[in-house]
Amino acid sequence: MEEGTTGIDWSGLSLPFDVGDLITSGNGLLGMIGGFVLVALAFIFVPKVITLIRQSFSAARGK
């Protein structure tokens, strides 16, 4: 056995899907839950944007 190998023969391994199938499945899953991802991002970033806008207006008013 060579150094760095695990001793398992992977040469006869075959999978029922290929890379294209995996990418297609991932895109389909993201398409189904994409709206929920956008809502989660909105809950994270909208308060930060509102704070930034308020601080910029208060800084401009203070000058």
N, C-alpha and C positions, 0 to 999 in steps of 0.2 A: 504494500500500500504506500502511495506517495504521501509526502508531507502536505498538510493542508486539506486533505480529503477526509470525508466522514466515514468512508467505508461502505456507503450505500450506492448501489448501481442505479443511477437515474436514467440510463440510456434507453430503457424500454418503457419509460413513462410517457403516456399520451393523455392529454386533457380533452374534454368534450367541447371546449371553446377555445377561441384564439384571441389575440389582442383586440381585433376589431369588434368582436362580440362583447368583450369587457368594456370597451369605450362606449359602445352603443347602449349597453345596460346602464352605465354610469350617467350618460346624458339623459336617458329616460327617467332615471330616479331623480336627477336634479330638476328635470322638467316637472315632475309631479310635486316635489316639495319646494320648488323655487320660490313660490309666493311666501311660504313660511320663512324661508331664509331671508328674503327681503324685509319682512316685517321685523324679524329679530335684529337685522342690521339697523333698521330705522329706530328701534328702541335703544340701540347702543349709541348711534351717532347724532340723532336729532337733539337730545339735550345738550350735547357738546356744541353743536352749531348755534343753538339758541343762546347759550352762555357767551359764545364768541361774539355774536351780534350785539347782545346787551352790553358787553364790555366795550366794544368799539363805539357804540353810541354814547355811553357814559364818559369815555375818554374824550370824545369829540366835544361833548357838552362842557366838560371841565376846562377846556382851553380858552 
